[in-house]
Amino acid sequence: MEPRKIRAKLGELASTSISGNDISSSCLYVSALAVLHAGQYAWISLLIVGVVLFLFRKIYGEVVGALPMNGGAYNALLNTTSKGMASLAASLTLLSYMATAVISANEAMAYLKNIVPQLPVILATIGLLALFMGLVIIGIGESSKVAIAIFIFHLASLVLLSSFAGIYLFEHGLDVFADNNALPVKHGALPMALFFGFSAAMLGISGFESSANFVEEQKKGVFPKTLRNMWVVVTIFNPLIAFLALAVLPISDIESNSEALLSIMGNQVSGSWLSFLVSVDAVLVLSGAVLTSFVGVSGLVERITLDRILPPFLLKRNKNGSTYRIAIVFFMLCVSILLITEGDLEALAGVYTIAFLSVMALFGIGNILLKVRRKNLPRPERSGWLSLLVAIAAVITALVGNILLNPDYLVVFMEYFVPTIALVLVMLNRTALLKLLLRLIRYFLDPINRFLVKSYRGINRVIDHINDQEFVYFTKKDDVAALNKVLLYIRNNEHTRKLKIVSIFPEGEQATDSFISDLKVLDREYPEIKIEYIQLKGEFTPKKIKELSEKWNIPINFMFIGSPSDKFPYPLQELGGVRLII
């Protein structure tokens, strides 16, 4: 594992653009989706989504403010529960990014084919994925410049389309809107129409979670601003576009042109030139969503690889400081899925829908666990219990609604989810599986003794290499119960047999006799873990952590502390990646 190269941090515009291209591209499809299921009340469904997203601003702000590290829902659950639960969130997030990248790239090239009819869509999709893989490999700073350009052009296009639609309504009145409102309500009743419309419209906030997956690349204080900016864009434009569509086009036309609704609107309100501009914008902003997927997945995979859930070869960096192997592997996965489906990506929509909404729900659960288990951890803002529970309930409602609308989605989702989580579980339990393999070898290959002995010793060396990684727990006055929780967590969640328990005292202070006695009791209680107690003089500071990490050759993310109180003088992010354990 190579040391991180210091990289320039992203500002508000760059960070908002990277994640905003994904979430703001939703206006290309979510208005039509909402109309399909809520009819003339689609814009109300989209306003309700804006309210739910407002609640999630506080949820994400509290969790990431308290734990400002890459990983999103994975990071939230890792620091509040077990590695297994956190790995579930990571698997769902990876599936969501994979589906987003493939669908967005393919849809972008489908829009481009309307402009360039001879375009080979599959090859062009692969080319687009390769382009953004290259940009991420060059560096996130260069990627952000492309994202900014796309984001600004997209917002300008939406403002232009909305303005001309407003002029059109001023000249032609609201007769079309009145005719649409006179139609029978979808699903027979207004509550059902709003329920299914809301469920479909919740897909319009995909991308909101992306900013949390590269928060370490952002300047201090930028993350909550990205949440605010994304909320403003979605809450203004998605309901507005749906309202304007219902005001200028009959519902039947919206339903028959759902894949290119904004282009049809542009042609209706101002002619072919605006339709062409909207099509160009669609190509660009959907391409921007592909970039969001690459940036988000790079931050997430880097984090879970540092925690030894994925193989460490993914952490290799180039001269620009980019983890290029992650981008290459993600590109290969996306291309393989594109080729397997032969460009018919409707099935992937099921993966995208269920994975994304599940990640949102898990993030809310992570906030609950943070409040209960890490209540003393400093954080810049807090979500209210009522708003938190309402937000989680809203996401679960949308998840149920989408499964009711498309039952086949659940089957397709499981086809992708089961192999993904199986791979993660293998990595989490690899020492146990290797030991099982040893037993099988001994049982079946006893007659071939030489081969048996050679295999047995070789695999034992692999297990020893994994378990030789030493961990550190910093403590000062913890009682035996707290120390017991630490050892239980390490025994159940980490592959190690060595633990340094370290106390740093000011001059003239030292550990009490009762503390030393407690440690001896725990040493006998956990014979499988070699406990070494070290007393040092000085102050517990980020510099001291880094110094000990280098001296003992132990990565900082293998060092633990208890949850600090409000009086702790250093923000968690300044400790270099030290993990919370109790």
GUPA-203939 format. One line per field, with one value per residue (C-alpha): chain; residue number from 1; x, y, z; residue in one letter. Coordinates in Angstrom, 1 decimal, m for minus. Last residue first. Example, Ala and Ser with C-alpha at 12.3 -4.5 7.8 and 13.67 -1.06 7.14 Angstrom:
GUPA-203939
unit = A,A
pos = 2,1
u = 13.7,12.3
v = m1.1,m4.5
w = 7.1,7.8
code = S,A
//
This chain:
GUPA-203939
unit = A,A,A,A,A,A,A,A,A,A,A,A,A,A,A,A,A,A,A,A,A,A,A,A,A,A,A,A,A,A,A,A,A,A,A,A,A,A,A,A,A,A,A,A,A,A,A,A,A,A,A,A,A,A,A,A,A,A,A,A,A,A,A,A,A,A,A,A,A,A,A,A,A,A,A,A,A,A,A,A,A,A,A,A,A,A,A,A,A,A,A,A,A,A,A,A,A,A,A,A,A,A,A,A,A,A,A,A,A,A,A,A,A,A,A,A,A,A,A,A,A,A,A,A,A,A,A,A,A,A,A,A,A,A,A,A,A,A,A,A,A,A,A,A,A,A,A,A,A,A,A,A,A,A,A,A,A,A,A,A,A,A,A,A,A,A,A,A,A,A,A,A,A,A,A,A,A,A,A,A,A,A,A,A,A,A,A,A,A,A,A,A,A,A,A,A,A,A,A,A,A,A,A,A,A,A,A,A,A,A,A,A,A,A,A,A,A,A,A,A,A,A,A,A,A,A,A,A,A,A,A,A,A,A,A,A,A,A,A,A,A,A,A,A,A,A,A,A,A,A,A,A,A,A,A,A,A,A,A,A,A,A,A,A,A,A,A,A,A,A,A,A,A,A,A,A,A,A,A,A,A,A,A,A,A,A,A,A,A,A,A,A,A,A,A,A,A,A,A,A,A,A,A,A,A,A,A,A,A,A,A,A,A,A,A,A,A,A,A,A,A,A,A,A,A,A,A,A,A,A,A,A,A,A,A,A,A,A,A,A,A,A,A,A,A,A,A,A,A,A,A,A,A,A,A,A,A,A,A,A,A,A,A,A,A,A,A,A,A,A,A,A,A,A,A,A,A,A,A,A,A,A,A,A,A,A,A,A,A,A,A,A,A,A,A,A,A,A,A,A,A,A,A,A,A,A,A,A,A,A,A,A,A,A,A,A,A,A,A,A,A,A,A,A,A,A,A,A,A,A,A,A,A,A,A,A,A,A,A,A,A,A,A,A,A,A,A,A,A,A,A,A,A,A,A,A,A,A,A,A,A,A,A,A,A,A,A,A,A,A,A,A,A,A,A,A,A,A,A,A,A,A,A,A,A,A,A,A,A,A,A,A,A,A,A,A,A,A,A,A,A,A,A,A,A,A,A,A,A,A,A,A,A,A,A,A,A,A,A,A,A,A,A,A,A,A,A,A,A,A,A,A,A,A,A,A,A,A,A,A,A,A,A,A,A,A,A,A,A,A,A,A,A,A,A,A,A,A,A,A,A,A,A,A,A,A,A,A,A,A,A,A,A,A,A,A,A,A,A,A,A,A
pos = 582,581,580,579,578,577,576,575,574,573,572,571,570,569,568,567,566,565,564,563,562,561,560,559,558,557,556,555,554,553,552,551,550,549,548,547,546,545,544,543,542,541,540,539,538,537,536,535,534,533,532,531,530,529,528,527,526,525,524,523,522,521,520,519,518,517,516,515,514,513,512,511,510,509,508,507,506,505,504,503,502,501,500,499,498,497,496,495,494,493,492,491,490,489,488,487,486,485,484,483,482,481,480,479,478,477,476,475,474,473,472,471,470,469,468,467,466,465,464,463,462,461,460,459,458,457,456,455,454,453,452,451,450,449,448,447,446,445,444,443,442,441,440,439,438,437,436,435,434,433,432,431,430,429,428,427,426,425,424,423,422,421,420,419,418,417,416,415,414,413,412,411,410,409,408,407,406,405,404,403,402,401,400,399,398,397,396,395,394,393,392,391,390,389,388,387,386,385,384,383,382,381,380,379,378,377,376,375,374,373,372,371,370,369,368,367,366,365,364,363,362,361,360,359,358,357,356,355,354,353,352,351,350,349,348,347,346,345,344,343,342,341,340,339,338,337,336,335,334,333,332,331,330,329,328,327,326,325,324,323,322,321,320,319,318,317,316,315,314,313,312,311,310,309,308,307,306,305,304,303,302,301,300,299,298,297,296,295,294,293,292,291,290,289,288,287,286,285,284,283,282,281,280,279,278,277,276,275,274,273,272,271,270,269,268,267,266,265,264,263,262,261,260,259,258,257,256,255,254,253,252,251,250,249,248,247,246,245,244,243,242,241,240,239,238,237,236,235,234,233,232,231,230,229,228,227,226,225,224,223,222,221,220,219,218,217,216,215,214,213,212,211,210,209,208,207,206,205,204,203,202,201,200,199,198,197,196,195,194,193,192,191,190,189,188,187,186,185,184,183,182,181,180,179,178,177,176,175,174,173,172,171,170,169,168,167,166,165,164,163,162,161,160,159,158,157,156,155,154,153,152,151,150,149,148,147,146,145,144,143,142,141,140,139,138,137,136,135,134,133,132,131,130,129,128,127,126,125,124,123,122,121,120,119,118,117,116,115,114,113,112,111,110,109,108,107,106,105,104,103,102,101,100,99,98,97,96,95,94,93,92,91,90,89,88,87,86,85,84,83,82,81,80,79,78,77,76,75,74,73,72,71,70,69,68,67,66,65,64,63,62,61,60,59,58,57,56,55,54,53,52,51,50,49,48,47,46,45,44,43,42,41,40,39,38,37,36,35,34,33,32,31,30,29,28,27,26,25,24,23,22,21,20,19,18,17,16,15,14,13,12,11,10,9,8,7,6,5,4,3,2,1
u = m16.8,m14.6,m14.0,m11.4,m8.3,m8.3,m5.7,m6.6,m7.5,m10.8,m12.0,m11.8,m9.2,m9.6,m11.8,m14.1,m17.2,m16.4,m14.4,m15.8,m13.2,m10.0,m8.8,m5.7,m5.7,m6.8,m3.5,m1.4,1.0,4.7,5.6,7.6,5.5,2.2,3.6,4.7,1.4,m0.6,1.7,1.2,m2.6,m2.2,m2.3,0.2,3.5,4.8,4.1,2.8,2.6,0.5,1.0,m1.9,m1.4,m4.9,m5.9,m5.5,m8.4,m9.5,m5.9,m4.9,m8.2,m7.3,m3.8,m5.3,m7.6,m4.5,m2.7,m5.8,m6.1,m2.4,m3.1,m1.5,1.0,1.1,4.2,4.7,1.5,0.2,m0.2,m1.8,m1.4,m3.0,m1.1,m3.0,m1.7,m3.8,m5.4,m8.2,m10.6,m14.4,m15.2,m11.9,m11.4,m15.0,m14.7,m11.3,m12.7,m15.8,m13.6,m11.7,m14.9,m15.9,m12.4,m12.5,m11.1,m8.8,m6.2,m6.9,m5.5,m6.1,m3.5,m3.7,m0.9,m1.1,0.3,m3.2,m3.2,0.4,m0.3,m3.2,m1.1,1.7,m0.9,m1.9,1.7,2.2,m0.9,m0.2,3.3,2.2,m0.6,1.6,4.1,1.4,m0.5,m2.5,m3.9,m5.4,m9.1,m9.2,m6.1,m7.1,m10.6,m9.4,m7.1,m9.9,m11.9,m9.0,m8.9,m12.6,m12.2,m9.4,m11.4,m14.4,m14.7,m13.3,m15.8,m18.6,m17.7,m17.8,m21.1,m22.5,m21.8,m22.9,m26.3,m26.9,m26.8,m29.4,m31.2,m31.8,m33.3,m35.8,m36.7,m37.2,m39.7,m42.2,m42.3,m45.0,m45.3,m41.5,m41.4,m44.0,m42.3,m39.0,m40.9,m42.5,m39.1,m37.7,m40.6,m40.3,m36.6,m37.3,m40.2,m38.0,m35.2,m37.7,m39.1,m35.7,m34.4,m31.2,m28.1,m25.5,m21.7,m21.0,m19.0,m19.3,m21.1,m24.1,m22.0,m24.1,m27.7,m27.3,m24.9,m27.1,m30.0,m27.9,m26.7,m30.4,m30.9,m27.9,m29.3,m32.6,m30.7,m28.6,m31.8,m33.3,m30.2,m30.0,m33.7,m33.9,m30.5,m30.9,m34.4,m33.2,m30.6,m33.5,m34.3,m30.7,m31.1,m27.6,m26.5,m27.3,m24.0,m22.2,m23.3,m22.6,m19.1,m18.5,m19.5,m17.4,m14.3,m14.8,m15.0,m11.8,m10.0,m11.2,m10.2,m6.8,m6.2,m6.1,m5.2,m2.3,m1.2,2.0,m0.1,m1.6,m1.9,m4.8,m6.6,m3.7,m5.0,m7.8,m11.3,m12.6,m9.2,m10.3,m8.1,m10.0,m13.3,m12.1,m10.5,m13.7,m15.9,m13.7,m13.2,m16.9,m17.9,m15.5,m16.5,m20.2,m20.1,m18.2,m21.1,m23.6,m21.6,m22.2,m25.9,m25.4,m23.6,m25.9,m29.0,m27.6,m27.1,m30.7,m31.9,m30.1,m31.6,m35.1,m34.3,m33.3,m36.3,m39.0,m39.8,m42.5,m43.3,m39.8,m38.4,m41.1,m40.3,m36.7,m37.6,m39.8,m37.2,m37.7,m41.3,m42.5,m45.7,m46.5,m46.0,m48.1,m50.9,m50.6,m51.4,m48.4,m47.9,m49.2,m48.4,m44.9,m44.6,m45.8,m43.3,m40.5,m41.3,m41.6,m38.1,m36.5,m37.0,m36.7,m34.0,m31.7,m32.3,m31.6,m28.4,m27.2,m28.0,m26.3,m23.2,m23.1,m23.1,m20.0,m18.0,m17.2,m13.5,m12.4,m13.5,m11.5,m12.2,m16.0,m15.6,m18.4,m20.5,m20.9,m22.4,m25.4,m27.5,m26.8,m30.2,m32.7,m35.0,m35.5,m37.8,m40.2,m41.3,m42.3,m43.9,m46.0,m47.0,m48.2,m49.6,m51.8,m52.8,m53.8,m55.7,m57.8,m58.5,m54.9,m54.5,m57.1,m59.6,m58.8,m60.0,m56.6,m55.1,m57.7,m57.0,m53.2,m53.8,m56.0,m53.5,m52.9,m51.4,m49.2,m48.3,m48.0,m45.4,m43.5,m43.3,m42.2,m39.5,m38.3,m38.4,m36.3,m33.7,m33.4,m33.0,m30.4,m28.5,m28.5,m27.2,m24.4,m23.3,m23.2,m21.3,m18.6,m18.3,m18.0,m15.3,m13.3,m14.0,m12.3,m9.1,m9.0,m10.1,m6.9,m5.6,m7.1,m10.5,m10.3,m9.2,m12.2,m14.3,m13.2,m13.4,m17.0,m17.7,m16.0,m17.9,m21.1,m20.0,m19.4,m22.8,m24.6,m23.1,m23.7,m25.3,m28.2,m26.0,m28.4,m30.9,m27.9,m26.6,m29.7,m29.0,m25.4,m26.4,m28.8,m26.1,m23.7,m26.4,m27.5,m24.0,m22.8,m26.0,m26.1,m22.5,m23.0,m26.1,m24.4,m21.4,m23.7,m25.6,m22.3,m21.0,m24.2,m24.0,m20.3,m21.2,m23.5,m20.7,m18.1,m20.1,m22.0,m21.6,m18.3,m18.7,m22.3,m21.6,m18.6,m20.6,m23.4,m21.0,m17.6,m15.1,m14.5,m16.0,m17.5,m19.4,m20.1,m20.8,m23.5,m25.0,m25.0,m26.3,m29.3,m29.8,m29.9,m32.0,m35.0,m34.8,m34.7,m38.0,m39.5,m38.2,m39.7,m43.1,m42.6,m42.1,m45.3,m47.1,m45.6,m47.0,m50.6,m51.8,m50.8,m49.5,m48.0,m47.0,m46.7,m44.1,m42.0,m42.2,m40.9,m38.2,m36.7,m34.6,m35.2,m33.0,m29.9,m29.8,m29.0,m26.1,m24.6,m25.0,m22.5,m19.5,m20.9,m21.5,m17.9,m16.5,m18.7,m18.1,m14.3,m12.3,m9.1,m5.7,m3.9,m1.3,m0.1,m1.3,1.2,1.5,0.0
v = 2.1,1.4,4.7,4.6,6.7,8.0,10.8,12.3,15.6,14.1,13.5,17.2,17.9,19.4,16.7,18.6,17.6,14.0,11.5,8.1,5.5,5.3,2.8,2.4,0.1,3.1,4.8,2.1,0.3,0.5,0.8,4.1,5.4,4.9,6.1,9.4,9.8,9.3,11.8,14.4,14.0,14.7,12.7,14.6,13.4,10.4,6.9,3.8,0.6,m2.5,m5.5,m7.9,m11.1,m12.1,m15.8,m16.0,m13.6,m14.0,m14.3,m11.0,m9.6,m10.4,m9.0,m5.8,m5.4,m5.7,m2.9,m0.7,m1.5,m0.5,2.9,4.0,6.9,10.6,12.8,14.0,14.0,10.5,8.7,5.2,2.5,m0.9,m2.7,m5.6,m8.7,m11.7,m10.0,m10.5,m7.9,m8.0,m10.6,m10.6,m6.8,m6.1,m8.4,m6.9,m3.4,m4.4,m5.9,m2.7,m0.8,m3.3,m3.3,0.5,3.0,5.7,6.4,4.6,4.4,1.0,m0.2,m3.1,m5.4,m7.1,m10.6,m12.1,m11.7,m12.9,m15.8,m16.9,m16.8,m18.7,m21.3,m21.7,m22.6,m24.9,m26.9,m27.1,m28.5,m30.9,m32.3,m32.6,m34.6,m36.8,m37.9,m40.4,m37.6,m35.8,m35.9,m35.1,m32.9,m30.9,m30.5,m29.3,m26.8,m25.5,m24.8,m22.8,m20.8,m20.2,m19.0,m16.7,m15.4,m14.4,m10.8,m11.5,m14.3,m12.1,m9.4,m11.9,m13.3,m9.7,m9.1,m12.6,m12.1,m8.5,m9.0,m11.7,m10.3,m7.1,m8.9,m10.7,m7.5,m5.6,m8.2,m6.9,m3.5,m1.2,m3.0,m3.1,0.6,1.4,m0.7,1.2,4.5,3.7,2.6,6.0,7.9,5.8,6.7,10.4,10.4,8.7,11.3,14.2,13.0,12.3,15.8,16.0,17.3,19.8,20.5,17.1,16.2,12.5,12.3,10.5,7.8,4.7,6.1,9.1,7.4,4.3,6.4,8.2,4.8,3.8,6.9,6.0,2.4,3.9,5.9,2.9,0.8,3.5,3.3,m0.5,m1.0,1.5,0.8,m2.9,m2.7,m0.2,m2.8,m4.9,m2.1,m2.1,m3.6,m2.6,m6.2,m7.2,m9.2,m6.5,m3.6,m5.8,m6.5,m2.9,m1.7,m4.4,m3.5,0.3,m0.5,m2.5,0.3,3.0,1.0,0.3,4.0,4.9,8.5,10.3,12.0,9.9,6.7,5.0,1.3,0.9,m1.8,m4.3,m4.3,m6.9,m5.9,m5.9,m5.0,m1.7,0.2,m1.6,m0.4,3.2,3.0,1.3,4.2,7.1,5.5,4.5,8.2,9.6,6.9,7.3,11.1,10.9,8.7,11.3,14.0,11.9,12.1,15.9,16.2,14.0,15.6,19.1,18.2,17.0,20.2,22.3,20.4,20.8,24.5,24.8,22.7,25.1,27.4,26.0,22.7,21.8,22.4,20.3,17.4,17.6,17.7,14.6,12.5,9.0,9.8,10.6,8.4,9.3,13.0,13.0,11.2,13.7,16.6,18.9,22.6,22.9,19.3,19.7,23.0,21.4,18.5,20.8,23.0,19.9,18.7,22.2,23.9,21.0,19.3,22.3,23.6,20.1,19.8,23.2,22.5,19.1,20.6,23.3,20.7,19.2,22.4,23.3,22.1,21.6,18.5,15.4,13.8,14.1,11.7,9.2,11.7,13.8,10.7,10.2,12.9,11.1,9.5,12.2,11.8,8.1,9.3,10.3,6.7,6.2,9.7,9.0,5.7,7.3,10.4,8.4,6.1,9.1,10.7,7.7,5.5,4.4,7.6,10.3,10.7,13.6,17.1,18.2,17.4,19.6,22.5,22.2,22.3,25.4,27.2,30.2,30.5,33.6,33.6,29.8,30.0,32.7,30.4,27.5,29.8,30.6,27.0,25.8,28.6,27.9,24.2,24.9,27.2,24.6,22.0,24.3,25.1,21.4,20.3,22.9,22.2,18.4,18.9,21.0,18.5,15.7,17.6,18.0,14.4,13.1,11.8,8.4,10.0,11.5,8.2,6.3,9.2,8.6,4.8,5.0,7.3,4.9,1.9,3.9,4.8,1.2,0.2,3.2,2.9,6.5,6.7,8.8,11.7,14.0,11.3,9.0,11.5,10.9,7.2,7.9,9.7,6.9,4.3,6.3,7.0,3.4,2.0,4.5,4.5,0.6,0.5,3.2,1.6,m1.8,m0.3,1.5,m1.8,m3.6,m0.9,m0.8,m4.6,m4.2,m1.8,m4.5,m7.1,m4.7,m4.3,m1.2,2.5,3.4,0.9,1.9,5.6,4.7,2.3,4.8,7.3,5.9,8.8,10.3,13.2,11.1,13.6,16.0,13.1,11.7,15.1,16.7,13.5,13.4,17.2,17.2,14.1,16.1,18.5,15.4,14.3,17.8,17.8,14.4,15.9,18.5,15.8,14.1,17.5,18.0,14.6,15.5,15.6,11.9,10.3,7.1,8.0,11.7,10.8,8.8,11.7,14.1,11.7,11.2,14.2,15.9,13.2,14.8,17.1,14.3,12.9,16.2,17.5,15.0,16.3,19.8,20.3,19.3,21.6,24.6,24.3,23.8,20.6,19.9,19.8,16.5,15.3,11.9,9.1,6.6,3.3,0.0
w = 21.4,18.4,16.6,13.8,13.4,9.8,10.0,13.4,11.7,10.4,14.0,14.9,17.7,21.1,22.8,25.1,23.1,24.0,22.0,21.1,22.1,20.0,17.4,15.2,12.1,10.0,11.1,9.3,11.7,10.8,14.6,14.3,11.3,13.1,16.4,14.7,12.9,16.2,18.0,15.3,15.5,19.3,22.5,24.7,26.2,28.1,26.9,28.6,26.5,27.2,24.8,24.3,22.3,21.1,21.1,24.9,25.4,29.0,30.3,28.7,30.0,33.6,33.1,31.7,34.7,37.0,35.1,35.5,39.2,39.7,38.2,35.0,35.1,35.8,36.6,33.1,31.0,30.1,26.8,27.2,24.5,24.2,21.5,20.0,18.1,17.0,13.9,11.4,12.6,13.3,16.0,17.9,17.5,18.7,21.7,22.6,22.6,24.5,27.2,27.4,28.2,30.9,32.4,32.9,30.5,32.0,29.4,26.2,22.6,20.9,18.4,15.8,14.5,11.2,11.8,11.3,7.5,7.1,9.5,7.4,4.2,6.0,7.1,3.4,2.5,5.4,4.6,0.9,1.5,4.1,2.0,m1.1,0.9,2.5,m0.6,1.3,3.6,0.6,1.4,5.1,5.3,2.2,3.5,6.9,5.2,3.1,6.2,7.5,4.3,4.6,8.2,7.1,4.1,6.1,5.1,1.6,1.1,2.4,m0.1,m3.0,m1.8,m1.5,m5.2,m6.4,m4.6,m5.6,m9.4,m9.7,m6.6,m8.5,m11.5,m9.2,m7.4,m10.7,m11.9,m9.4,m11.3,m9.9,m6.6,m6.3,m7.1,m4.4,m1.8,m2.4,m2.3,1.0,2.4,1.3,2.9,6.1,6.4,5.9,8.4,11.0,10.5,10.5,13.8,15.5,14.5,12.4,14.0,12.9,13.2,14.8,18.0,19.1,22.4,21.0,19.3,20.0,20.0,17.7,15.4,15.2,14.1,11.5,10.2,9.8,7.7,5.6,5.3,3.9,1.3,0.3,m0.1,m2.4,m4.6,m4.8,m5.4,m8.3,m10.0,m9.9,m11.3,m14.0,m15.0,m16.5,m18.9,m20.2,m23.6,m24.8,m25.6,m22.0,m21.7,m23.7,m21.4,m18.3,m19.5,m20.3,m16.8,m15.1,m17.2,m16.5,m12.7,m12.9,m14.8,m12.4,m9.3,m10.9,m11.4,m7.7,m8.6,m7.0,m10.2,m10.3,m10.3,m7.3,m6.3,m3.9,m6.0,m5.2,m1.6,m2.4,m1.1,2.4,3.9,5.5,3.1,0.4,1.8,1.6,m1.9,m3.1,m1.9,m3.2,m6.6,m6.8,m6.3,m8.9,m11.5,m10.9,m11.0,m14.3,m15.7,m14.5,m16.4,m19.6,m18.8,m18.5,m21.9,m24.0,m22.5,m23.1,m26.8,m26.9,m25.2,m27.7,m30.6,m29.2,m28.8,m32.4,m33.6,m32.4,m29.5,m27.2,m28.9,m30.1,m26.6,m25.1,m27.4,m26.4,m22.8,m23.1,m25.0,m23.4,m22.3,m25.8,m25.9,m22.3,m22.7,m25.9,m24.1,m21.2,m23.6,m23.9,m23.0,m19.4,m18.4,m19.6,m17.7,m14.5,m14.9,m15.7,m12.6,m10.3,m11.4,m11.7,m8.3,m5.8,m7.7,m8.1,m4.6,m3.1,m5.1,m3.8,m0.2,m0.2,m2.0,0.7,3.4,1.9,1.3,4.9,4.7,1.2,m0.7,m1.6,1.8,1.0,m2.0,m1.1,0.8,m2.4,m4.2,m1.9,m3.7,m7.0,m7.3,m6.3,m9.3,m8.6,m5.9,m8.7,m9.3,m5.7,m5.5,m8.6,m7.1,m3.9,m5.5,m7.9,m5.0,m2.8,m5.8,m6.6,m9.6,m10.3,m12.4,m11.9,m14.8,m17.2,m16.5,m15.2,m18.6,m20.3,m17.8,m18.5,m22.2,m21.9,m19.7,m22.0,m25.4,m25.3,m21.6,m21.8,m24.6,m22.8,m19.7,m21.9,m23.4,m19.9,m18.7,m21.7,m21.2,m17.5,m18.1,m20.8,m18.5,m15.7,m18.1,m19.5,m15.9,m15.0,m18.1,m17.7,m14.0,m14.6,m17.1,m14.7,m11.9,m13.9,m14.1,m10.3,m9.8,m11.6,m14.9,m13.9,m13.4,m16.9,m18.4,m16.9,m18.2,m21.8,m21.5,m20.4,m23.4,m25.8,m24.4,m25.0,m28.5,m29.3,m28.1,m29.8,m33.3,m34.6,m38.1,m36.9,m35.5,m33.7,m32.7,m32.1,m29.6,m27.4,m27.6,m26.7,m23.6,m22.7,m23.0,m20.8,m18.2,m18.0,m17.7,m15.2,m13.1,m13.0,m11.8,m9.3,m7.8,m7.6,m5.8,m3.3,m2.6,m2.0,0.3,2.3,2.9,3.7,6.6,8.0,7.9,9.2,12.4,13.9,14.4,12.7,9.9,9.5,8.7,6.6,4.4,4.1,2.5,2.0,2.2,5.6,7.5,10.4,12.6,9.7,7.4,9.7,10.7,7.2,5.6,7.9,7.8,4.0,4.1,5.5,2.5,0.2,1.6,1.0,m2.6,m3.2,m2.1,m4.7,m7.3,m6.4,m6.7,m10.2,m11.2,m10.2,m13.9,m14.3,m11.2,m12.6,m16.2,m15.2,m12.6,m15.0,m17.6,m15.0,m13.9,m17.3,m18.4,m15.0,m13.5,m15.0,m12.0,m9.6,m11.7,m12.8,m9.2,m7.8,m9.8,m10.2,m6.5,m5.7,m8.4,m7.5,m3.7,m3.9,m4.4,m2.4,m4.1,m3.7,m1.2,m2.4,m0.3,0.9,m1.1,0.0
code = I,I,L,R,V,G,G,L,E,Q,L,P,Y,P,F,K,D,S,P,S,G,I,F,M,F,N,I,P,I,N,W,K,E,S,L,E,K,I,K,K,P,T,F,E,G,K,L,Q,I,Y,E,I,K,I,E,P,Y,E,R,D,L,V,K,L,D,S,I,F,S,D,T,A,Q,E,G,E,P,F,I,S,V,I,K,L,K,R,T,H,E,N,N,R,I,Y,L,L,V,K,N,L,A,A,V,D,D,K,K,T,F,Y,V,F,E,Q,D,N,I,H,D,I,V,R,N,I,G,R,Y,S,K,V,L,F,R,N,I,P,D,L,F,Y,R,I,L,R,L,L,L,K,L,L,A,T,R,N,L,M,V,L,V,L,A,I,T,P,V,F,Y,E,M,F,V,V,L,Y,D,P,N,L,L,I,N,G,V,L,A,T,I,V,A,A,I,A,V,L,L,S,L,W,G,S,R,E,P,R,P,L,N,K,R,R,V,K,L,L,I,N,G,I,G,F,L,A,M,V,S,L,F,A,I,T,Y,V,G,A,L,A,E,L,D,G,E,T,I,L,L,I,S,V,C,L,M,F,F,V,I,A,I,R,Y,T,S,G,N,K,N,R,K,L,L,F,P,P,L,I,R,D,L,T,I,R,E,V,L,G,S,V,G,V,F,S,T,L,V,A,G,S,L,V,L,V,A,D,V,S,V,L,F,S,L,W,S,G,S,V,Q,N,G,M,I,S,L,L,A,E,S,N,S,E,I,D,S,I,P,L,V,A,L,A,L,F,A,I,L,P,N,F,I,T,V,V,V,W,M,N,R,L,T,K,P,F,V,G,K,K,Q,E,E,V,F,N,A,S,S,E,F,G,S,I,G,L,M,A,A,S,F,G,F,F,L,A,M,P,L,A,G,H,K,V,P,L,A,N,N,D,A,F,V,D,L,G,H,E,F,L,Y,I,G,A,F,S,S,L,L,V,L,S,A,L,H,F,I,F,I,A,I,A,V,K,S,S,E,G,I,G,I,I,V,L,G,M,F,L,A,L,L,G,I,T,A,L,I,V,P,L,Q,P,V,I,N,K,L,Y,A,M,A,E,N,A,S,I,V,A,T,A,M,Y,S,L,L,T,L,S,A,A,L,S,A,M,G,K,S,T,T,N,L,L,A,N,Y,A,G,G,N,M,P,L,A,G,V,V,E,G,Y,I,K,R,F,L,F,L,V,V,G,V,I,L,L,S,I,W,A,Y,Q,G,A,H,L,V,A,L,A,S,V,Y,L,C,S,S,S,I,D,N,G,S,I,S,T,S,A,L,E,G,L,K,A,R,I,K,R,P,E,M
//
